[in-house]
Amino acid sequence: NSLMDLHDKILLRKRALIETVNDELKNVCYIEHTRHRSIDGFVSNLIAGLIAYNLLPKKPSLNIDIIDKSRLIA
């Protein structure tokens, strides 16, 4: 057994939220694995999906506060 890093523990707790964001990107913004005929088509589809995601009114967030370890020792 090894100790898990604090950042990894936080992300493991937030896995459901991360899966939700991935689902929104794939199903709402149509970023999905398809066989594009060119690199330009792939990049334009990816950029268009990311722009659509940024324009969504409600986006989930992780709300992770990075803890300064030097302040914990004091």
N, CA, C and O of each residue as an XYZ file, in Angstrom:
296
protein
N       0.832     -1.187      0.000
C       0.000      0.000      0.000
C       0.875      1.248      0.000
O       1.871      1.322      0.720
N       0.496      2.215     -0.805
C       1.219      3.477     -0.822
C       0.227      4.615     -0.581
O      -0.961      4.496     -0.878
N       0.732      5.697     -0.049
C      -0.123      6.845      0.231
C      -0.463      7.560     -1.067
O       0.384      7.718     -1.946
N      -1.704      7.987     -1.172
C      -2.155      8.697     -2.361
C      -1.916     10.190     -2.170
O      -2.085     10.717     -1.070
N      -1.525     10.864     -3.236
C      -1.307     12.301     -3.212
C      -2.646     13.013     -2.943
O      -3.696     12.533     -3.371
N      -2.611     14.136     -2.249
C      -3.821     14.875     -1.893
C      -4.597     15.295     -3.134
O      -5.824     15.194     -3.163
N      -3.896     15.762     -4.151
C      -4.549     16.196     -5.380
C      -5.277     15.028     -6.049
O      -6.376     15.202     -6.575
N      -4.668     13.844     -6.032
C      -5.308     12.661     -6.608
C      -6.543     12.250     -5.817
O      -7.529     11.802     -6.401
N      -6.501     12.396     -4.502
C      -7.664     12.076     -3.670
C      -8.838     12.993     -3.993
O      -9.980     12.543     -4.084
N      -8.552     14.273     -4.165
C      -9.605     15.241     -4.482
C     -10.225     14.917     -5.828
O     -11.447     14.945     -5.976
N      -9.382     14.608     -6.819
C      -9.912     14.285     -8.136
C     -10.702     12.981     -8.125
O     -11.668     12.838     -8.874
N     -10.308     12.039     -7.294
C     -11.040     10.781     -7.207
C     -12.437     11.000     -6.634
O     -13.394     10.344     -7.045
N     -12.547     11.919     -5.691
C     -13.859     12.254     -5.135
C     -14.732     12.972     -6.159
O     -15.958     12.865     -6.120
N     -14.108     13.694     -7.060
C     -14.838     14.481     -8.054
C     -15.014     13.739     -9.372
O     -15.310     14.357    -10.395
N     -14.836     12.424     -9.357
C     -14.896     11.647    -10.590
C     -16.257     11.758    -11.270
O     -16.319     11.835    -12.497
N     -17.337     11.767    -10.513
C     -18.675     11.869    -11.102
C     -18.833     13.188    -11.853
O     -19.442     13.232    -12.922
N     -18.288     14.246    -11.296
C     -18.369     15.548    -11.956
C     -17.552     15.555    -13.241
O     -17.982     16.115    -14.250
N     -16.384     14.940    -13.208
C     -15.543     14.858    -14.396
C     -16.235     14.029    -15.481
O     -16.180     14.379    -16.660
N     -16.884     12.936    -15.087
C     -17.619     12.123    -16.044
C     -18.790     12.905    -16.636
O     -19.118     12.718    -17.808
N     -19.425     13.773    -15.855
C     -20.521     14.597    -16.345
C     -20.037     15.580    -17.403
O     -20.690     15.772    -18.428
N     -18.890     16.200    -17.149
C     -18.325     17.138    -18.122
C     -17.981     16.407    -19.416
O     -18.259     16.909    -20.505
N     -17.379     15.224    -19.303
C     -17.059     14.454    -20.503
C     -18.327     14.088    -21.270
O     -18.335     14.125    -22.500
N     -19.398     13.735    -20.560
C     -20.656     13.400    -21.210
C     -21.242     14.605    -21.937
O     -21.759     14.467    -23.046
N     -21.168     15.782    -21.324
C     -21.671     16.991    -21.980
C     -20.861     17.311    -23.232
O     -21.423     17.704    -24.254
N     -19.552     17.144    -23.153
C     -18.724     17.417    -24.321
C     -19.063     16.467    -25.466
O     -19.095     16.875    -26.627
N     -19.312     15.209    -25.141
C     -19.576     14.228    -26.188
C     -20.988     14.331    -26.751
O     -21.171     14.244    -27.965
N     -21.989     14.513    -25.892
C     -23.377     14.428    -26.335
C     -24.028     15.775    -26.614
O     -24.860     15.867    -27.517
N     -23.684     16.811    -25.881
C     -24.301     18.118    -26.093
C     -23.519     18.917    -27.125
O     -24.104     19.557    -27.999
N     -22.200     18.877    -27.023
C     -21.354     19.671    -27.918
C     -20.827     18.865    -29.104
O     -20.094     19.394    -29.939
N     -21.190     17.615    -29.177
C     -20.864     16.736    -30.301
C     -19.372     16.572    -30.548
O     -18.944     16.485    -31.699
N     -18.572     16.527    -29.483
C     -17.177     16.120    -29.622
C     -17.170     14.619    -29.415
O     -17.372     14.148    -28.295
N     -16.947     13.881    -30.446
C     -16.992     12.436    -30.362
C     -15.939     11.843    -31.281
O     -15.378     12.525    -32.139
N     -15.689     10.577    -31.085
C     -14.693      9.888    -31.906
C     -15.343      9.455    -33.203
O     -16.105      8.489    -33.239
N     -15.039     10.173    -34.258
C     -15.514      9.794    -35.583
C     -14.321      9.715    -36.514
O     -13.231     10.176    -36.176
N     -14.518      9.151    -37.648
C     -13.435      9.046    -38.631
C     -13.511     10.249    -39.561
O     -14.309     10.288    -40.498
N     -12.670     11.217    -39.278
C     -12.631     12.417    -40.096
C     -11.813     12.145    -41.356
O     -10.880     11.342    -41.347
N     -12.173     12.816    -42.415
C     -11.474     12.612    -43.678
C     -10.197     13.424    -43.764
O      -9.342     13.146    -44.606
N     -10.053     14.431    -42.901
C      -8.829     15.236    -42.919
C      -8.552     15.765    -41.513
O      -9.423     15.767    -40.642
N      -7.330     16.207    -41.324
C      -6.933     16.822    -40.055
C      -7.711     18.118    -39.848
O      -8.103     18.437    -38.725
N      -7.930     18.856    -40.916
C      -8.667     20.120    -40.812
C     -10.100     19.891    -40.323
O     -10.613     20.672    -39.521
N     -10.738     18.833    -40.800
C     -12.094     18.517    -40.345
C     -12.119     18.139    -38.880
O     -13.036     18.525    -38.155
N     -11.116     17.382    -38.429
C     -11.027     17.001    -37.023
C     -10.837     18.226    -36.139
O     -11.527     18.386    -35.132
N      -9.896     19.093    -36.519
C      -9.595     20.273    -35.700
C     -10.791     21.224    -35.669
O     -11.112     21.776    -34.617
N     -11.451     21.419    -36.809
C     -12.599     22.331    -36.816
C     -13.743     21.778    -35.966
O     -14.427     22.545    -35.288
N     -13.965     20.457    -35.991
C     -14.997     19.849    -35.155
C     -14.643     19.995    -33.673
O     -15.513     20.291    -32.855
N     -13.396     19.793    -33.332
C     -12.959     19.909    -31.944
C     -13.092     21.339    -31.434
O     -13.606     21.561    -30.337
N     -12.638     22.299    -32.213
C     -12.711     23.711    -31.796
C     -14.159     24.168    -31.688
O     -14.516     24.880    -30.749
N     -14.998     23.764    -32.643
C     -16.413     24.142    -32.591
C     -17.090     23.566    -31.352
O     -17.911     24.240    -30.728
N     -16.758     22.332    -30.988
C     -17.336     21.725    -29.787
C     -16.884     22.415    -28.521
O     -17.680     22.608    -27.602
N     -15.604     22.795    -28.455
C     -15.109     23.493    -27.262
C     -15.713     24.884    -27.137
O     -15.995     25.337    -26.028
N     -15.914     25.563    -28.252
C     -16.568     26.873    -28.215
C     -18.013     26.719    -27.758
O     -18.502     27.518    -26.959
N     -18.695     25.699    -28.259
C     -20.084     25.460    -27.837
C     -20.152     25.167    -26.350
O     -21.078     25.613    -25.672
N     -19.176     24.418    -25.830
C     -19.165     24.134    -24.389
C     -18.952     25.412    -23.587
O     -19.592     25.606    -22.553
N     -18.063     26.284    -24.051
C     -17.815     27.537    -23.335
C     -19.020     28.453    -23.337
O     -19.167     29.279    -22.437
N     -19.893     28.325    -24.337
C     -21.073     29.173    -24.406
C     -22.261     28.622    -23.621
O     -23.295     29.285    -23.530
N     -22.135     27.433    -23.059
C     -23.215     26.878    -22.243
C     -23.436     27.751    -21.005
O     -22.470     28.215    -20.400
N     -24.699     27.979    -20.623
C     -24.954     28.865    -19.473
C     -24.516     28.268    -18.137
O     -24.022     28.994    -17.274
N     -24.688     26.971    -17.955
C     -24.318     26.350    -16.681
C     -23.255     25.295    -16.942
O     -23.493     24.312    -17.645
N     -22.090     25.511    -16.371
C     -21.010     24.545    -16.486
C     -20.617     24.091    -15.087
O     -20.447     24.928    -14.200
N     -20.467     22.793    -14.867
C     -20.017     22.325    -13.554
C     -18.558     22.678    -13.340
O     -17.795     22.802    -14.297
N     -18.171     22.839    -12.083
C     -16.779     23.143    -11.772
C     -16.334     22.301    -10.588
O     -17.152     21.812     -9.808
N     -15.019     22.141    -10.469
C     -14.466     21.309     -9.406
C     -14.300     22.056     -8.089
O     -14.360     21.437     -7.026
N     -14.093     23.365     -8.132
C     -13.888     24.177     -6.928
C     -12.766     23.611     -6.053
O     -12.957     23.373     -4.861
N     -11.616     23.403     -6.648
C     -10.456     22.880     -5.923
C      -9.611     24.052     -5.448
O      -9.182     24.883     -6.248
N      -9.377     24.113     -4.153
C      -8.477     25.104     -3.582
C      -7.154     24.421     -3.293
O      -7.106     23.438     -2.553
N      -6.075     24.939     -3.879
C      -4.756     24.375     -3.652
C      -4.265     24.844     -2.286
O      -4.234     26.042     -2.005
N      -3.890     23.903     -1.456
C      -3.440     24.210     -0.100
C      -1.926     24.386     -0.109
O      -1.194     23.530     -0.606
N      -1.468     25.504      0.445
C      -0.038     25.755      0.548
C       0.502     24.966      1.740
O       0.122     25.227      2.882
N       1.384     24.003      1.479
C       1.889     23.113      2.532
C       2.730     23.863      3.549
O       2.805     23.438      4.702
N       3.360     24.958      3.169
C       4.178     25.695      4.125
C       3.302     26.364      5.194
O       3.756     26.551      6.322
N       2.067     26.725      4.862
C       1.187     27.327      5.845
C       0.633     26.276      6.819
O       0.271     26.612      7.946
N       0.565     25.024      6.396
C       0.049     23.975      7.277
C       1.007     23.643      8.405
O       0.579     23.245      9.489
N       2.295     23.803      8.160
C       3.302     23.435      9.168
C       3.308     24.435     10.309
O       3.554     24.061     11.456
N       3.042     25.700     10.015
C       3.114     26.755     11.024
C       2.101     26.634     12.093
O       2.061     27.464     13.002
